[in-house]
Amino acid sequence: MSIFRNWLRNYTKQNKDNASSVEVPLSDTEIDLPDENSPEWQYSIGLVYEKRGEADNYKEAGKYFSRAAHMNHAPAQHKMGLLYQQGYHVAQDNTEAIRWYRKAANQGFADSQAQMGLMYLHGCGVVKSEKLAVQWFEKAARQGHLFAQDELALLGYPFTVSPPSDQVNPEQLKQKAIEQNDSGAQTKLGILYLGGTQLERDTAEAAGWFRLAAQQNYAEAQYYMGLCYEQGAEGYTDWHEAFKWFTASAEQGYALAQNQLGEYYQTGIGTKRDYALAIKWFQQAADQGDVYATENLGVAYYTGRGVSVSFAKAFELLNASVPYTRHDKSQYILGLMNLYNQGTPQDSEKAVRWFRLAAAQGHARSLFRLGCACLNGNGIAQDVGEGVKLIVRSANLGYHEAQFYVATFFENGHYFDTNLPKALELYQKAALNGSDEAKAALGRLGL
């Protein structure tokens, strides 16, 4: 418990205990007053400002996080990394973000270790390296960090709660798996074959070992059996079998399987679509700290699929998960929420930051929003040339609203020479992609 919380608890208790005897004054010695110069105190005050939101409060939060971080407080160092990575009232700087994440990660702070993995995986502030990404993810995963475990599985280096792979003797593991029919050893063997680290990668062999353990009702192996059927490890894909194994694992409380099962119910893959059941499984996984499930819940609260729309709840969930998942569609949603005062105070600069992150991944709608911001100087310095480029890129990716905008540019001679044939071509593309404005323009032009 932090000094701040300890002080608050004692302060509340003392006041409650003395409520009926106010003639006895409280002295400083009766209250466990915090050391205001301690990093824990500075960090706690930073959290208070951060939770209040709004620009001035974020600036104040940053000051306190910085003080604690310079006193080698790992959670505060992680916060500093997030501030620089996302550009929250400081100049966006991935190199500076890496510097702070590394300080916290080297102290064993799991969130920063996972974030280091992401930075290496995507080449943000460092030279892109899957090998180094895996090393950092493994460090976080060994501390039970579910997001890091998810990332390892997606990269083909599935993680199990076991000693590091370089400390596992495959022959001894195989002997235990065969002679003792040990489901844990069978699962670890499957992971070694799937990851191709100490054993030559063989997805069919991996599936065989997973099956032996899964048939003994071993939840982790059941999850990997689902992945094997989903990814065609045995030469074919079977969504219904994947659904069956994910269900078996999820019902035993395995968080990764619970999120997968939620996605199957949400999309109708391998089973009948059922948004209510999707929410049930997302919630169970999120309660265990799975950031992908937390993100899925956030999107559900934003769209109203399976739950009543709640922008406040959506923002809380997405803001907590998307910095880790980095999914472009969710980054785009956070941009919209900041732009339109949905669950958070309107903040064009924050909106632009989220649109920029999604646009960097080629998200067409975010490219369009970022282009409009540049054209109008909304949340970013006005740059008409850059704005036009971004809108054209969005149009080339097939986004109908961007296609309509570019068509008007060509029709009216804005930013380009007038070119009616090009304008008509783009109006037609936009109309086919669902733009009512483009359909109206074609009607106006007699087409």
KEKOLMI-101790 format. One record per residue (C-alpha): x negated, y negated, z negated; residue in three letters. Coordinates in steps of 0.05 Angstrom, whole numbers, padded with zeros to 5 digits, always signed. Each point is the difference from the previous one (the first is absolute). Example, Ala and Ser with C-alpha at 12.3 -4.5 7.8 and 13.67 -1.06 7.14 Angstrom:
<rs>
-00246+00090-00156ALA -00027-00069+00013SER 
</rs>
This chain:
<rs>
+00000+00000+00000MET -00027-00069+00018SER -00018-00051-00053ILE +00056-00044+00026PHE +00052+00054-00007ARG -00027+00021-00068ASN +00004-00072-00024TRP +00070-00008+00027LEU +00023+00064-00033ARG -00029-00021-00068ASN +00027-00071+00007TYR +00070+00026+00014THR -00003+00049-00057LYS -00025-00052-00050GLN +00056-00049+00019ASN +00052+00055-00004LYS -00024+00024-00067ASP -00001-00071-00029ASN +00065-00025+00031ALA +00036+00002-00067SER -00057-00029-00040SER -00022-00061+00038VAL -00027-00031-00064GLU -00061+00045+00008VAL -00041-00032+00056PRO -00038+00041+00050LEU -00074-00013+00001SER -00049+00014+00056ASP -00027+00058-00040THR +00068+00034+00000GLU +00003+00002+00076ILE -00049+00038+00044ASP -00017-00061+00042LEU -00034+00016+00066PRO -00067-00025+00021ASP +00019-00050+00054GLU -00068+00007+00031ASN +00006+00076+00009SER +00009+00028+00070PRO +00062+00038-00023GLU +00033-00065-00021TRP -00019-00036+00064GLN +00027+00058+00042TYR +00065+00003-00040SER +00013-00074+00010ILE -00014+00009+00074GLY +00053+00054+00003LEU +00050-00047-00032VAL -00012-00053+00053TYR +00001+00051+00056GLU +00068+00027-00020LYS +00030-00070+00002ARG -00015-00004+00075GLY -00004-00065+00040GLU -00063-00034+00026ALA -00023-00038-00062ASP +00009+00061-00045ASN -00041+00044+00047TYR -00056-00052-00002LYS +00001+00001-00076GLU +00001+00076+00000ALA -00061+00000+00045GLY -00038-00044-00049LYS +00012+00048-00057TYR -00014+00062+00041PHE -00066-00032+00023SER -00021-00015-00071ARG +00014+00072-00022ALA -00032+00029+00063ALA -00064-00038-00013HIS -00001+00033-00068MET -00001+00068+00035ASN +00074+00016-00013HIS +00016+00053+00052ALA +00076-00012+00008PRO -00014-00075+00009ALA -00054+00016+00051GLN +00051+00041+00038HIS +00049-00059-00002LYS -00054-00045+00029MET -00010+00050+00056GLY +00074-00002+00016LEU +00001-00076-00001LEU -00056-00005+00050TYR +00025+00057+00044GLN +00070-00030+00006GLN -00021-00073-00002GLY +00043-00018-00060TYR -00017-00074-00009HIS -00073+00014+00017VAL -00031+00005+00069ALA +00012+00071+00026GLN -00067+00035-00004ASP -00007+00076+00006ASN -00074-00003-00017THR +00015-00035-00066GLU +00057+00049-00012ALA -00048+00059+00009ILE -00049-00032-00049ARG +00052-00001-00055TRP +00031+00068+00016TYR -00070+00031-00003ARG -00014-00030-00068LYS +00064+00030-00029ALA -00007+00065+00038ALA -00071+00010-00027ASN +00031-00004-00069GLN +00046+00058+00018GLY +00063-00043+00012PHE +00042+00047+00043ALA +00042-00053+00036ASP -00064-00033+00024SER -00031+00066+00021GLN +00062+00014+00042ALA -00003-00070+00029GLN -00074+00009+00018MET +00022+00062+00037GLY +00051-00040+00040LEU -00051-00055+00016MET -00049+00050+00027TYR +00054+00038+00037LEU +00023-00063+00037HIS -00067-00036+00004GLY +00024-00060-00042CYS -00060-00039-00025GLY -00045+00061+00011VAL -00023+00043+00057VAL +00055+00051+00014LYS -00018+00068-00028SER +00047+00058-00011GLU -00054+00037-00039LYS -00007-00056-00051LEU +00076-00009-00002ALA +00008+00073-00019VAL -00053-00006-00054GLN +00037-00058-00033TRP +00068+00033+00008PHE -00027+00063-00033GLU -00025-00041-00060LYS +00069-00030-00010ALA +00036+00065+00014ALA -00039+00035-00055ARG +00032-00049-00048GLN +00069+00020+00023GLY +00009-00059+00049HIS +00057+00025+00043LEU -00011-00050+00057PHE -00073+00023+00007ALA +00024+00072+00000GLN +00050-00017+00055ASP -00054-00034+00042GLU -00046+00060-00006LEU +00055+00046+00023ALA +00015-00045+00060LEU -00073-00001+00018LEU -00005+00076-00001GLY -00037+00002-00067TYR +00057+00023-00045PRO -00014-00008-00074PHE +00014+00048-00056THR -00011-00010-00074VAL -00065+00038-00003SER -00075-00012-00005PRO -00031-00039+00058PRO -00004+00043+00063SER -00076+00002-00003ASP +00006+00035-00068GLN +00045+00055+00027VAL -00030+00067+00021ASN +00044+00024+00059PRO -00021+00072-00009GLU +00017+00001-00074GLN +00065-00036+00016LEU +00018+00052+00053LYS -00016+00056-00048GLN +00046-00030-00053LYS +00054-00012+00052ALA -00001+00072+00024ILE -00016+00041-00063GLU +00042-00041-00049GLN +00052-00024+00050ASN -00012-00069-00031ASP +00046-00051+00032SER -00045-00059-00021GLY -00060+00032+00033ALA +00040+00017+00062GLN +00023-00073+00006THR -00071-00026-00008LYS -00024+00048+00054LEU +00055-00026+00046GLY -00023-00071-00014ILE -00072+00018+00016LEU +00021+00031+00067TYR +00046-00059+00015LEU -00053-00052-00017GLY -00058+00035+00035GLY -00049-00021-00053THR -00034+00062-00028GLN +00036+00048+00047LEU +00010-00007+00074GLU +00066-00035+00014ARG +00053+00052+00015ASP +00072-00023-00007THR +00030+00069+00010ALA -00045+00029-00054GLU +00019-00058-00046ALA +00074+00014+00012ALA -00010+00073-00018GLY -00030-00017-00068TRP +00052-00053-00013PHE +00055+00051+00015ARG -00027+00050-00050LEU +00001-00052-00055ALA +00066-00031+00022ALA +00034+00068-00004GLN -00020+00001-00073GLN +00038-00065-00009ASN -00062-00044-00006TYR +00025-00071+00013ALA -00062-00029+00031GLU -00006+00058+00049ALA +00073-00007+00018GLN -00013-00073+00017TYR -00058+00019+00045TYR +00042+00054+00033MET +00049-00055+00018GLY -00057-00040+00030LEU -00024+00060+00039CYS +00068+00010+00033TYR +00007-00075+00011GLU -00068-00006+00033GLN +00000+00066+00038GLY -00058+00031-00038ALA +00019+00069+00026GLU +00010-00023+00072GLY +00072-00024-00004TYR +00042-00051-00037THR +00061+00021-00039ASP +00036-00058-00035TRP +00050+00045-00034HIS -00054+00043-00032GLU -00037-00063-00021ALA +00064-00025-00032PHE +00008+00065-00038LYS -00070-00001-00029TRP +00003-00074-00017PHE +00065+00013-00037THR -00030+00057-00040ALA -00059-00043-00020SER +00041-00063-00014ALA +00047+00038-00046GLU -00060+00017-00043GLN -00016-00074-00007GLY -00057-00006+00050TYR +00000-00074+00018ALA -00030+00004+00070LEU +00053+00052+00020ALA +00055-00042-00031GLN -00018-00059+00045ASN -00005+00045+00062GLN +00068+00029-00016LEU +00029-00069-00008GLY -00026-00018+00069GLU +00031+00063+00030TYR +00068-00018-00029TYR -00008-00072+00022GLN -00016+00017+00073THR +00041+00064+00007GLY -00062+00040+00019ILE +00007+00074-00019GLY +00066-00013-00035THR +00063-00042+00003LYS -00012-00074-00013ARG +00020-00020-00070ASP -00021-00068-00025TYR +00023+00012-00071ALA -00044+00062-00006LEU -00057-00038+00031ALA +00005-00052-00054ILE +00002+00054-00054LYS -00066+00030+00023TRP -00034-00066+00013PHE +00018-00022-00070GLN -00027+00063-00032GLN -00066-00007+00037ALA -00004-00075-00014ALA +00010+00014-00074ASP -00064+00040+00003GLN -00038-00057+00032GLY +00002+00020+00074ASP -00009-00065+00038VAL +00029+00027+00065TYR +00064+00019-00036ALA +00001-00069-00034THR -00006-00032+00069GLU +00056+00044+00028ASN +00044-00021-00057LEU -00016-00073+00013GLY +00020+00006+00073VAL +00064+00035-00020ALA +00019-00057-00047TYR -00015-00049+00056TYR +00042+00036+00053THR +00054+00028-00046GLY -00010+00072+00022ARG +00022+00044-00057GLY +00003-00058-00050VAL +00032-00068-00005SER -00043-00056+00030VAL -00043-00033-00052SER -00052-00048+00025PHE -00029-00009-00070ALA -00010+00075-00009LYS -00026+00007+00071ALA -00051-00054-00010PHE -00023+00028-00067GLU -00011+00070+00030LEU -00031-00022+00065LEU -00046-00051-00032ASN -00026+00055-00046ALA -00011+00052+00054SER -00015-00032+00068VAL -00069-00027-00019PRO -00019+00074-00006TYR +00041+00032+00056THR -00014-00056+00050ARG +00058+00021+00044HIS +00013-00053+00052ASP +00076+00004-00002LYS +00000-00012-00075SER -00050-00057+00006GLN +00049-00030+00051TYR +00058+00007-00049ILE -00040-00035-00055LEU -00015-00055+00050GLY +00075-00009+00013LEU +00015+00001-00074MET -00050-00056-00013ASN +00024-00039+00060LEU +00075+00004-00016TYR +00000-00002-00076ASN +00022+00072-00006GLN -00016+00025-00070GLY -00057-00049-00008THR -00007-00076+00007PRO -00008-00025+00071GLN -00074-00004+00017ASP -00020-00009+00073SER -00074+00010-00014GLU +00012+00067-00032LYS +00046+00020+00057ALA -00055-00016+00049VAL -00050+00042-00039ARG +00045+00061+00003TRP +00016-00012+00074PHE -00074-00006+00014ARG -00016+00067-00034LEU +00055+00036+00040ALA -00019-00036+00064ALA -00072+00025-00008ALA +00029+00070+00007GLN +00036-00019+00064GLY +00070-00008-00030HIS +00039-00035+00055ALA +00050-00037-00044ARG -00055-00026-00046SER -00039-00025+00060LEU +00061-00038+00021PHE +00012-00030-00069ARG -00073-00019-00007LEU +00002-00032+00070GLY +00061-00041-00019CYS -00035-00022-00064ALA -00060-00024+00040CYS +00044-00037+00050LEU +00038-00037-00055ASN -00055-00006-00052GLY +00043+00036-00051ASN -00043+00030-00055GLY -00062-00006+00043ILE -00037-00055+00037ALA +00035-00015+00066GLN -00035+00033+00060ASP +00044+00000+00062VAL -00048+00039+00043GLY -00008+00056-00051GLU +00075+00001-00011GLY +00015+00010+00073VAL -00053+00056+00004LYS +00031+00037-00058LEU +00071-00005+00028ILE -00024+00025+00067VAL -00034+00059-00034ARG +00065+00016-00036SER +00038-00004+00065ALA -00049+00047+00034ASN +00013+00050-00056LEU +00074-00002+00018GLY +00030-00043-00055TYR +00063-00029+00031HIS +00000-00067-00038GLU -00071-00014+00022ALA +00018+00019+00072GLN +00057-00049-00002PHE -00045-00056-00026TYR -00053+00012+00054VAL +00055+00002+00052ALA +00023-00070-00022THR -00073-00023+00004PHE -00003+00021+00073PHE +00069-00026+00017GLU -00012-00069-00030ASN -00074-00008+00014GLY -00019+00000-00074HIS -00073+00020-00010TYR +00000+00033+00069PHE +00015-00023+00071ASP +00073+00009+00017THR +00011+00070+00027ASN +00073+00019+00009LEU -00013+00072+00026PRO -00043+00014-00062LYS +00053-00031-00045ALA +00054+00044+00031LEU -00042+00062-00008GLU -00011-00014-00074LEU +00074-00019-00012TYR +00019+00068+00030GLN -00050+00037-00044LYS +00023-00036-00061ALA +00073+00013+00017ALA -00014+00075+00009LEU -00034+00000-00068ASN +00062-00030-00033GLY -00008-00076+00003SER +00068-00034+00003ASP -00034-00066+00015GLU -00033+00031+00061ALA +00066+00027+00024LYS +00031-00069-00007ALA -00059-00030+00038ALA +00010+00049+00057LEU +00074-00017+00002GLY -00018-00074+00002ARG -00045+00015+00059LEU +00055+00038+00036GLY -00030+00070-00011LEU 
</rs>
